[in-house]
């Protein structure tokens, strides 16, 4: 949940948020059907879904709504949940894997519907392209296209060859692409703030600066903060990489990994049209991937460099700018007006972890979205709410997949994964 009572990080998103309202700190004792811990996409959307089902919901956020990854990510709304879902056939069968893949497509639709229903102003724009830097990436795109078509994907897909790449991105680094007009990009913090307003309109009681310090488990759960207490029948842990020590068991299954973003000054229109002619979000296929897009006001938002060391770089701009200039050398000398980072939650098998605590069947959790959080959180929230209300085939599928705990506690998890990712990065060079 983070430590202390902090304001939003000094990001482009925080500087351009369209809602400056705040929510009170929890004080005194309150009762609810469900207590949700975490004011990001997982918690907000679980609260919305349960409130719509008639449940009394209290949501507790340690800092500000959207303070964590939900409010500071790359803003890329991309189809899919998990990486290489075929690896889970032995646990859930071929039909189960197909259902996971279909949920990965439905997840984007959930975000689309949420924005439309509550009229959330968050700069949503459709159009996304996967970028290839190696021939094997192009072969992977061909297979992905066939797979999506076999799933009945309803949106336009097209392969882009090397000769046409300038129509998508003005950089010679790429030898091919896969365009997906059913994925896109948006302002994530404004989406989170809009969803908070939606939750409040449905009767959810939201509290900021209300870090949970203790949980008493039982048929009635007691959740304690510095100045208050909440009693509830059900508890949802939606903290992801910011769970910290709140629950060591599920905390041991998710590794916080740093990701970082630069925002340039507003670029001239002709330059923007040369860099990203169709205003798509894009992402390459390397382990230490680059992802970037244009903001609604014409800045380049350039992110990547997943850092598994557990330590943020001392100077994000110095760390990220060489990566940006490898893609767009013509931006040398362009002012960088914002630089920020945050933690994403990664699991060993890259599938979101959705389930109940083994010894407490009234405590639910969802975490470890591994870089696909913008859409996967919305699906996780739907499945957790369904499981609380009654039954959920999708929840049962996710909870049937086992997840490894990283050994040795937090101090050893980061160095071990850093070594593993170094190996994968070496393979990228091949």
C-alpha positions as CSV (number, residue, x, y, z in Angstrom):
1,X,0.0,0.0,0.0
2,X,3.0,2.3,0.1
3,X,4.4,4.0,3.1
4,X,3.4,7.4,4.5
5,X,0.6,9.6,3.3
6,X,2.0,10.8,-0.1
7,X,0.7,12.9,-2.9
8,X,0.8,11.9,-6.5
9,X,4.3,11.5,-8.0
10,X,5.3,14.6,-10.1
11,X,4.2,13.1,-13.4
12,X,2.7,14.6,-16.6
13,X,-0.5,12.8,-15.6
14,X,-0.6,14.5,-12.2
15,X,0.1,17.9,-13.8
16,X,-2.8,17.4,-16.2
17,X,-5.4,15.6,-14.0
18,X,-8.9,17.0,-14.5
19,X,-10.2,16.3,-11.0
20,X,-8.5,17.9,-8.0
21,X,-11.0,16.6,-5.5
22,X,-9.9,14.6,-2.5
23,X,-11.4,12.0,-0.2
24,X,-11.4,12.0,3.6
25,X,-9.2,9.9,5.9
26,X,-10.9,7.1,7.7
27,X,-11.7,7.9,11.3
28,X,-13.8,6.1,13.8
29,X,-15.4,2.7,13.2
30,X,-17.5,1.8,10.2
31,X,-19.2,-1.4,9.0
32,X,-19.6,-2.6,5.4
33,X,-20.3,-5.7,3.4
34,X,-16.9,-5.5,1.7
35,X,-13.7,-3.6,2.5
36,X,-11.4,-3.0,-0.5
37,X,-7.8,-2.1,0.2
38,X,-6.1,-0.2,-2.7
39,X,-7.3,2.8,-4.7
40,X,-6.1,1.8,-8.1
41,X,-7.9,0.2,-11.0
42,X,-8.3,-3.2,-9.2
43,X,-9.9,-1.7,-6.1
44,X,-11.9,0.9,-7.8
45,X,-13.5,-1.4,-10.3
46,X,-14.1,-4.2,-7.7
47,X,-15.9,-1.5,-5.6
48,X,-18.0,-0.4,-8.6
49,X,-19.0,-3.9,-9.6
50,X,-20.0,-4.8,-6.0
51,X,-21.9,-1.5,-5.4
52,X,-23.9,-2.2,-8.6
53,X,-24.7,-5.6,-7.1
54,X,-26.1,-3.9,-4.0
55,X,-23.2,-4.3,-1.6
56,X,-22.1,-1.7,0.9
57,X,-18.4,-1.1,0.1
58,X,-15.6,0.9,1.8
59,X,-12.4,1.5,-0.1
60,X,-9.2,2.4,1.7
61,X,-6.2,4.0,-0.1
62,X,-2.9,4.6,1.7
63,X,-2.0,7.7,-0.3
64,X,-4.2,9.2,-3.1
65,X,-6.6,7.5,-5.6
66,X,-4.5,6.4,-8.5
67,X,-1.2,7.0,-6.6
68,X,0.4,3.7,-7.6
69,X,0.8,2.1,-11.0
70,X,-2.8,2.9,-12.0
71,X,-2.0,6.6,-12.1
72,X,1.5,6.6,-13.5
73,X,1.7,3.9,-16.2
74,X,2.3,4.3,-19.9
75,X,-1.4,4.6,-20.6
76,X,-1.3,1.8,-23.2
77,X,-4.6,-0.2,-23.3
78,X,-3.5,-3.4,-25.0
79,X,-5.4,-6.7,-25.6
80,X,-4.3,-9.8,-23.7
81,X,-3.8,-11.2,-20.2
82,X,-0.6,-13.1,-19.4
83,X,2.3,-14.3,-21.5
84,X,2.2,-17.5,-23.4
85,X,-1.0,-18.8,-21.9
86,X,-0.5,-22.2,-23.5
87,X,1.9,-23.0,-20.6
88,X,-1.2,-23.4,-18.4
89,X,-2.9,-26.2,-20.4
90,X,-1.8,-28.8,-17.8
91,X,-3.7,-26.9,-15.1
92,X,-6.9,-25.7,-16.9
93,X,-6.9,-27.6,-20.2
94,X,-7.1,-26.3,-23.8
95,X,-10.6,-24.8,-23.3
96,X,-9.5,-23.1,-20.1
97,X,-6.6,-21.5,-22.0
98,X,-8.9,-20.4,-24.8
99,X,-11.2,-18.8,-22.1
100,X,-8.2,-16.9,-20.7
101,X,-7.3,-15.6,-24.1
102,X,-10.9,-14.5,-24.7
103,X,-10.9,-12.7,-21.3
104,X,-7.8,-10.9,-22.5
105,X,-9.8,-9.4,-25.3
106,X,-12.9,-8.8,-23.2
107,X,-10.8,-6.9,-20.7
108,X,-10.2,-4.0,-23.2
109,X,-14.0,-3.9,-23.8
110,X,-14.6,-3.6,-20.1
111,X,-12.5,-0.4,-20.1
112,X,-14.2,0.9,-23.2
113,X,-17.6,0.4,-21.5
114,X,-16.6,1.9,-18.2
115,X,-15.4,5.1,-20.0
116,X,-18.6,5.3,-22.1
117,X,-21.1,4.6,-19.3
118,X,-19.7,7.1,-16.9
119,X,-18.6,9.6,-19.5
120,X,-15.0,9.7,-18.2
121,X,-12.7,12.2,-19.9
122,X,-9.4,10.4,-20.2
123,X,-8.1,11.1,-23.8
124,X,-9.0,7.6,-25.1
125,X,-7.7,7.0,-28.6
126,X,-7.8,3.7,-30.5
127,X,-4.8,2.3,-32.5
128,X,-1.8,0.3,-31.3
129,X,1.2,-1.3,-33.0
130,X,3.6,-4.0,-31.8
131,X,7.1,-3.4,-33.2
132,X,9.6,-5.9,-34.5
133,X,13.3,-5.5,-34.3
134,X,14.1,-9.1,-35.2
135,X,12.8,-11.6,-37.8
136,X,11.5,-13.9,-35.0
137,X,9.3,-11.0,-33.8
138,X,7.8,-10.8,-37.3
139,X,7.1,-14.5,-37.3
140,X,5.5,-14.1,-33.9
141,X,3.2,-11.4,-35.3
142,X,2.1,-13.7,-38.1
143,X,1.2,-16.4,-35.5
144,X,-0.5,-13.8,-33.3
145,X,-2.6,-12.6,-36.2
146,X,-3.9,-16.1,-36.9
147,X,-4.5,-16.8,-33.2
148,X,-6.6,-13.6,-32.8
149,X,-8.6,-14.4,-35.9
150,X,-9.3,-17.9,-34.6
151,X,-10.6,-16.3,-31.4
152,X,-13.0,-14.2,-33.5
153,X,-11.3,-10.9,-32.7
154,X,-13.7,-8.1,-33.9
155,X,-11.2,-5.3,-34.6
156,X,-9.0,-4.5,-37.5
157,X,-5.6,-6.3,-37.5
158,X,-2.9,-5.9,-40.1
159,X,0.7,-6.8,-40.6
160,X,3.1,-3.9,-41.6
161,X,6.2,-4.8,-43.5
162,X,9.5,-3.0,-43.3
163,X,8.8,-0.8,-46.3
164,X,5.6,0.6,-44.7
165,X,6.9,1.1,-41.1
166,X,7.3,4.8,-41.6
167,X,3.5,5.0,-41.8
168,X,3.4,3.9,-38.2
169,X,6.6,5.2,-36.6
170,X,9.3,7.5,-37.9
171,X,12.3,5.4,-36.8
172,X,14.5,3.0,-38.9
173,X,14.9,0.6,-35.9
174,X,11.9,-1.6,-36.8
175,X,11.5,-4.2,-39.5
176,X,7.8,-4.9,-39.1
177,X,4.7,-4.4,-37.0
178,X,1.3,-5.7,-36.1
179,X,-1.4,-3.0,-36.0
180,X,-4.4,-3.6,-33.7
181,X,-7.2,-1.0,-33.9
182,X,-8.9,-2.6,-30.9
183,X,-6.2,-1.5,-28.6
184,X,-5.1,2.1,-27.9
185,X,-4.0,4.6,-25.3
186,X,-5.4,7.0,-22.7
187,X,-4.6,9.2,-19.7
188,X,-4.6,6.6,-16.9
189,X,-4.8,8.9,-13.9
190,X,-7.8,10.7,-15.3
191,X,-9.4,7.3,-15.9
192,X,-8.8,6.3,-12.2
193,X,-10.2,9.6,-11.0
194,X,-13.2,9.2,-13.1
195,X,-13.8,5.7,-11.8
196,X,-13.5,7.0,-8.3
197,X,-16.3,9.5,-9.0
198,X,-18.3,6.6,-10.5
199,X,-17.8,4.5,-7.4
200,X,-18.8,7.4,-5.1
201,X,-22.0,7.9,-7.2
202,X,-22.9,4.3,-6.6
203,X,-22.5,4.7,-2.8
204,X,-19.0,3.5,-2.3
205,X,-17.3,5.2,0.7
206,X,-13.7,6.2,-0.4
207,X,-11.0,7.1,2.0
208,X,-7.5,8.4,1.1
209,X,-4.5,8.7,3.4
210,X,-5.8,5.7,5.2
211,X,-3.0,3.2,5.2
212,X,-3.9,-0.2,6.6
213,X,-1.8,-1.2,9.5
214,X,-3.4,-4.4,10.7
215,X,-5.9,-7.0,9.6
216,X,-7.8,-9.3,12.0
217,X,-9.1,-12.3,10.1
218,X,-12.3,-14.2,10.9
219,X,-15.9,-14.5,9.8
220,X,-16.1,-10.7,10.5
221,X,-12.9,-9.0,9.3
222,X,-11.4,-6.0,11.1
223,X,-9.2,-3.7,9.1
224,X,-7.3,-1.1,11.1
225,X,-5.8,2.2,10.0
226,X,-4.0,4.9,12.0
227,X,-7.3,6.6,13.0
228,X,-10.1,4.2,12.2
229,X,-11.3,0.7,11.8
230,X,-13.6,-1.0,9.3
231,X,-15.5,-4.2,9.9
232,X,-16.7,-6.2,6.9
233,X,-17.8,-9.7,5.8
234,X,-15.4,-9.7,2.8
235,X,-12.0,-8.2,2.2
236,X,-10.3,-7.5,-1.2
237,X,-6.6,-6.9,-1.4
238,X,-5.9,-4.8,-4.5
239,X,-2.5,-3.4,-3.7
240,X,-0.3,-5.2,-6.3
241,X,3.4,-4.0,-6.2
242,X,2.6,-1.8,-3.2
243,X,1.2,-4.6,-0.9
244,X,4.5,-4.5,1.2
245,X,4.1,-6.5,4.4
246,X,0.3,-6.4,4.6
247,X,0.1,-10.1,3.6
248,X,3.6,-11.8,3.3
249,X,2.2,-15.0,1.7
250,X,0.8,-13.4,-1.5
251,X,3.4,-10.6,-1.3
252,X,6.0,-13.2,-1.8
253,X,4.5,-14.1,-5.2
254,X,4.8,-10.7,-6.8
255,X,8.0,-8.8,-7.5
256,X,7.9,-5.0,-7.7
257,X,9.8,-3.9,-10.8
258,X,10.5,-0.3,-11.7
259,X,9.4,1.2,-15.0
260,X,10.1,4.8,-16.0
261,X,8.7,7.5,-18.4
262,X,9.9,10.7,-19.9
263,X,7.5,13.4,-21.2
264,X,9.0,15.9,-23.7
265,X,7.9,19.4,-24.3
266,X,4.9,19.8,-26.6
267,X,6.2,19.0,-30.1
268,X,5.5,20.8,-33.3
269,X,2.7,19.2,-35.3
270,X,4.9,18.3,-38.3
271,X,7.4,16.6,-36.0
272,X,4.6,14.7,-34.2
273,X,3.3,13.5,-37.6
274,X,6.7,12.3,-38.6
275,X,7.4,10.4,-35.3
276,X,3.9,8.8,-34.9
277,X,1.9,9.5,-38.1
278,X,-1.2,7.7,-37.0
279,X,-1.0,8.7,-33.3
280,X,-0.8,5.0,-32.2
281,X,0.6,3.6,-29.0
282,X,3.6,1.4,-29.8
283,X,5.8,-1.2,-28.0
284,X,8.7,-3.3,-29.1
285,X,9.2,-6.9,-28.2
286,X,12.4,-6.9,-26.3
287,X,12.7,-7.9,-22.6
288,X,13.9,-4.4,-21.7
289,X,11.2,-3.0,-23.9
290,X,10.5,0.5,-25.1
291,X,6.9,1.8,-25.2
292,X,5.8,5.2,-26.3
293,X,2.9,7.3,-27.6
294,X,1.8,10.9,-28.0
295,X,-0.1,12.7,-25.2
296,X,-3.3,14.5,-26.1
297,X,-1.4,17.9,-26.0
298,X,1.3,16.6,-28.3
299,X,4.2,15.4,-26.1
300,X,6.1,12.2,-26.6
301,X,5.6,10.0,-23.6
302,X,8.5,7.5,-23.8
303,X,8.8,4.6,-21.3
304,X,10.4,1.3,-20.5
305,X,13.6,0.0,-19.0
306,X,12.0,-2.4,-16.5
307,X,14.4,-2.4,-13.5
308,X,14.4,-5.5,-11.3
309,X,17.1,-4.3,-8.9
310,X,14.6,-2.9,-6.4
311,X,16.2,0.5,-6.6
312,X,15.2,3.4,-8.8
313,X,17.9,5.2,-10.8
314,X,19.2,8.3,-9.2
315,X,18.4,10.3,-12.4
316,X,15.5,9.0,-14.5
317,X,16.2,11.3,-17.4
318,X,19.9,10.3,-17.6
319,X,18.8,6.7,-17.4
320,X,16.0,6.9,-20.1
321,X,17.2,9.6,-22.5
322,X,19.7,7.4,-24.3
323,X,17.0,4.9,-25.0
324,X,14.7,7.6,-26.4
325,X,17.4,9.0,-28.6
326,X,18.2,5.6,-30.1
327,X,14.7,5.6,-31.4
328,X,14.4,9.3,-32.3
329,X,17.9,10.9,-32.5
330,X,16.3,14.1,-34.0
331,X,14.9,14.8,-30.5
332,X,18.4,15.5,-29.1
333,X,18.1,18.9,-27.4
334,X,14.3,18.6,-27.0
335,X,13.3,19.6,-23.5
336,X,12.2,16.8,-21.1
337,X,9.6,18.4,-18.9
338,X,8.5,15.4,-16.8
339,X,10.3,12.3,-15.6
340,X,8.9,9.7,-13.3
341,X,8.7,6.1,-12.4
342,X,6.7,3.5,-10.5
343,X,6.5,-0.1,-9.6
344,X,4.6,-2.7,-11.6
345,X,3.9,-6.1,-10.1
346,X,5.4,-9.2,-11.9
347,X,4.8,-12.8,-11.1
348,X,7.0,-15.7,-12.1
349,X,4.7,-17.0,-14.8
350,X,3.4,-13.6,-15.9
351,X,-0.2,-14.6,-15.4
352,X,-2.3,-12.3,-13.1
353,X,-2.8,-13.8,-9.7
354,X,-6.5,-13.8,-8.8
355,X,-7.7,-15.9,-5.9
356,X,-8.7,-16.2,-2.2
357,X,-6.3,-16.5,0.7
358,X,-5.9,-20.3,1.5
359,X,-7.0,-20.1,5.1
360,X,-9.5,-17.3,4.8
361,X,-12.2,-17.9,2.1
362,X,-13.7,-14.4,2.6
363,X,-10.4,-12.7,1.6
364,X,-9.8,-12.1,-2.1
365,X,-6.8,-10.7,-4.0
366,X,-5.7,-9.7,-7.5
367,X,-2.2,-8.7,-8.4
368,X,0.9,-9.3,-10.6
369,X,-0.4,-7.9,-13.9
370,X,3.1,-7.9,-15.4
371,X,2.7,-4.8,-17.5
372,X,-0.8,-5.4,-18.8
373,X,-2.5,-3.8,-15.8
374,X,-4.6,-1.2,-17.5
375,X,-6.9,-3.9,-19.0
376,X,-6.2,-6.9,-16.8
377,X,-7.2,-5.0,-13.6
378,X,-10.6,-4.4,-15.0
379,X,-11.1,-8.1,-15.7
380,X,-9.7,-9.1,-12.3
381,X,-12.2,-6.7,-10.6
382,X,-15.0,-8.3,-12.6
383,X,-14.0,-11.8,-11.6
384,X,-13.4,-11.0,-7.9
385,X,-16.8,-9.3,-7.7
386,X,-18.5,-12.2,-9.3
387,X,-16.8,-14.6,-6.9
388,X,-18.1,-12.6,-3.9
389,X,-21.6,-12.3,-5.3
390,X,-21.8,-16.0,-6.2
391,X,-19.8,-17.9,-8.6
392,X,-17.3,-17.1,-11.4
393,X,-16.0,-19.5,-13.9
394,X,-13.2,-17.1,-14.8
395,X,-12.2,-16.6,-11.2
396,X,-12.0,-20.4,-10.8
397,X,-9.8,-20.6,-13.9
398,X,-7.3,-18.0,-12.6
399,X,-7.3,-19.4,-9.1
400,X,-6.6,-22.9,-10.5
401,X,-3.2,-21.9,-11.8
402,X,-0.4,-22.2,-9.1
403,X,2.0,-19.4,-8.6
404,X,5.6,-19.7,-7.3
405,X,6.7,-17.6,-4.4
406,X,10.1,-15.8,-4.9
407,X,12.5,-17.3,-2.4
408,X,14.3,-15.6,0.4
409,X,12.0,-12.7,1.1
410,X,12.1,-9.2,-0.4
411,X,15.9,-8.8,0.0
412,X,16.7,-11.8,-2.2
413,X,13.8,-11.7,-4.7
414,X,15.0,-8.6,-6.6
415,X,18.7,-9.8,-7.1
416,X,17.5,-13.3,-8.2
417,X,15.0,-11.9,-10.7
418,X,17.6,-9.4,-11.9
419,X,19.9,-12.3,-12.8
420,X,17.1,-14.1,-14.6
421,X,16.2,-11.0,-16.6
422,X,19.8,-10.5,-17.5
423,X,19.8,-13.9,-19.1
424,X,16.7,-13.0,-21.1
425,X,18.2,-9.7,-22.2
426,X,21.3,-11.7,-23.4
427,X,19.0,-13.8,-25.5
428,X,17.6,-10.6,-27.0
429,X,21.0,-9.9,-28.5
430,X,20.9,-13.2,-30.4
